[in-house]
């Protein structure tokens, strides 16, 4: 009877230890599963961040290209403006020379008309 009670007690203790070990293993399995889930979430976040960084890099490249094109266009417009200003100055210089020549012609014409008037007056005096 005593051996039977001792056997039952030992069996209960063994069963209790087995249950505790099962509980511990179940908690460990839950912790491992939670770790795996956390790792999956981390990998998903890394993938999202990688996609976002790639998009930001693409946008930065596009922005740099647009900036380069705008600078090129600005430089082209500046060159055209300088060339237009040079041509306008040349045309102004040419027109100033033409105006001087016209003024000289008009002065010569006035002098000729004055000479004609003097000759006319002189001829009229000689006739009298």
C-alpha positions in Angstrom: 0.0 0.0 0.0 2.8 2.4 0.9 4.6 1.6 -2.3 1.5 2.2 -4.2 1.0 5.6 -2.5 4.6 6.5 -3.2 4.2 5.4 -6.8 1.1 7.6 -7.2 2.9 10.5 -5.6 5.8 10.1 -7.9 3.5 9.8 -10.8 1.6 13.0 -9.8 5.0 14.8 -9.5 6.2 13.5 -12.8 2.8 14.5 -14.4 3.1 17.9 -12.8 6.7 18.3 -14.1 5.7 17.1 -17.5 2.8 19.6 -17.6 5.1 22.4 -16.4 7.6 21.4 -19.2 4.8 21.3 -21.7 3.6 24.8 -20.6 7.2 26.1 -20.8 7.7 24.6 -24.3 4.3 26.1 -25.4 5.4 29.5 -24.1 8.7 29.1 -25.9 6.9 28.1 -29.1 4.7 31.2 -28.8 7.8 33.4 -28.2 9.4 31.8 -31.3 6.3 32.4 -33.3 6.1 36.0 -32.1 9.8 36.5 -33.0 9.1 35.1 -36.5 6.1 37.4 -36.9 8.2 40.4 -35.8 10.9 39.4 -38.2 8.3 39.2 -41.0 7.1 42.7 -40.1 10.6 44.0 -40.0 11.4 42.5 -43.4 8.2 44.0 -44.8 9.1 47.4 -43.3 12.6 47.1 -44.8 11.1 46.4 -48.2 8.7 49.4 -47.9 11.6 51.7 -46.9 13.7 50.3 -49.8 10.9 51.0 -52.3 10.5 54.5 -50.8 14.2 55.2 -51.0 14.3 54.0 -54.6 11.4 56.3 -55.5 13.1 59.2 -53.7 16.3 58.5 -55.6 14.4 58.4 -58.9 12.7 61.7 -58.1 16.0 63.2 -57.2 17.4 62.1 -60.6 14.4 63.5 -62.4 14.7 66.8 -60.5 18.4 67.0 -61.3 17.7 66.4 -65.0 14.9 69.0 -65.1 17.2 71.5 -63.3 20.0 70.7 -65.8 17.5 71.3 -68.7 16.3 74.5 -67.2 19.8 75.8 -66.8 20.6 74.8 -70.3 17.6 76.7 -71.6 18.4 79.7 -69.4 22.0 79.7 -70.9 20.6 79.4 -74.4 18.2 82.3 -73.8 21.0 84.4 -72.3 23.2 83.7 -75.3 20.3 84.7 -77.6 19.7 87.9 -75.6 23.4 88.8 -75.9 23.3 88.1 -79.6 20.1 90.1 -80.1 21.5 93.0 -78.1 24.7 92.9 -80.3 22.6 92.9 -83.5 20.4 95.8 -82.2 23.5 97.8 -81.3 24.9 97.2 -84.8 21.6 98.3 -86.4 21.5 101.4 -84.1 25.1 102.2 -85.2 24.2 101.8 -88.8 21.1 103.9 -88.5 23.1 106.6 -86.7 25.5 106.7 -89.6 22.6 106.9 -92.1 21.1 109.7 -90.0 24.5 111.5 -90.1 24.7 111.0 -93.9 21.1 112.3 -94.3 21.9 115.3 -92.1 25.0 116.0 -94.2 23.0 115.7 -97.4 20.4 118.1 -96.0 23.2 120.6 -95.1 24.6 120.4 -98.6 21.2 120.9 -100.0 20.7 124.0 -97.8 24.1 125.3 -98.9 23.2 124.7 -102.6 19.9 126.5 -102.1 21.6 129.4 -100.4 24.1 129.5 -103.3 21.3 129.4 -105.9 19.6 132.3 -104.0 22.8 134.3 -103.9 23.4 133.7 -107.7 19.8 134.6 -108.4 20.0 137.8 -106.4 23.3 138.6 -108.1 21.8 138.0 -111.6 18.8 140.2 -110.7 21.2 143.0 -109.6 23.2 142.7 -112.8 20.1 142.9 -114.9 19.1 146.1 -113.2 
